[in-house]
Amino acid sequence: MITGIHHIALLVSSEECLDFYKKLGFTETFRKERAKDKIILLDGYGMQLEVFIDNSHPVKLTGTDEPLGCRHFALRVDNLESTLAELKLNHTDIRTDWQGIRYCYITDPDGNQVELHE
């Protein structure tokens, strides 16, 4: 039976993008350089991010048409304002979901959406 999420895999273009996830509190636990890319494992909050750094891929499309696939992933936070302040993000678009819980979206340097959810 399924007992939880093991990891989320992300394809990013640079170390700058990796640093974004480290600022969110993830810690690098493994790194392997291959001929075409780097694989970095980041652990935190009972989950793992498997980050592939490869700048040869096309950038994520923006606009109203979204490709099929993962839209975003969400991280639970204690307080949106304090988390955004820690990340040095000036963000004013805090919303309330259909259950009355506050959330907002941020993006990594490659445009991948991450939801912060109280």
TASULPE-V79510 format. One record per residue. RES is the residue in one small letter. SS is DSSP state (a for helix, b for strand, c for the rest). OMEGA is omega in radians with two decimals (NA if undefined). Layout:
res->{RES	RES}
ss->{SS	SS}
omega->{OMEGA	OMEGA}
This chain:
res->{m	i	t	g	i	h	h	i	a	l	l	v	s	s	e	e	c	l	d	f	y	k	k	l	g	f	t	e	t	f	r	k	e	r	a	k	d	k	i	i	l	l	d	g	y	g	m	q	l	e	v	f	i	d	n	s	h	p	v	k	l	t	g	t	d	e	p	l	g	c	r	h	f	a	l	r	v	d	n	l	e	s	t	l	a	e	l	k	l	n	h	t	d	i	r	t	d	w	q	g	i	r	y	c	y	i	t	d	p	d	g	n	q	v	e	l	h	e}
ss->{c	c	c	c	c	c	b	b	b	b	b	b	c	c	a	a	a	a	a	a	a	a	a	c	c	c	b	b	b	b	b	b	b	c	c	c	c	b	b	b	b	b	b	b	c	c	b	b	b	b	b	b	b	c	c	c	c	c	c	c	c	c	c	c	c	c	c	c	c	c	c	c	b	b	b	b	c	c	c	a	a	a	a	a	a	a	c	c	c	c	c	c	c	c	b	b	c	c	c	c	c	b	b	b	b	b	b	c	c	c	c	c	b	b	b	b	b	c}
omega->{3.09	3.14	3.13	3.10	3.13	3.11	3.02	-3.13	3.14	3.03	-3.09	-3.02	-2.97	3.03	3.10	3.11	3.09	3.13	3.09	-3.13	3.04	3.08	3.07	3.07	3.09	-3.09	3.11	-3.13	-3.10	3.08	3.08	3.08	3.08	-3.10	-3.05	-3.09	3.02	3.05	3.13	3.03	3.09	3.12	3.04	3.02	3.11	3.12	-3.13	2.98	3.06	-3.00	3.07	3.09	3.14	-3.08	-3.12	-3.12	3.09	3.13	3.12	3.10	3.06	-3.12	-3.04	-3.14	3.13	3.03	3.04	3.12	-3.09	3.13	3.12	2.91	-3.03	3.05	3.10	3.12	3.11	-3.06	-3.09	-3.08	-3.12	3.10	3.12	3.11	3.11	3.14	-3.11	3.09	3.07	-3.00	-3.10	-3.08	3.09	-3.06	3.06	-3.11	-3.08	3.08	3.11	-3.11	-3.09	3.13	2.99	3.11	2.96	3.11	3.04	-3.10	3.10	3.11	3.08	-3.11	3.02	3.10	2.98	-2.99	3.12	NA}
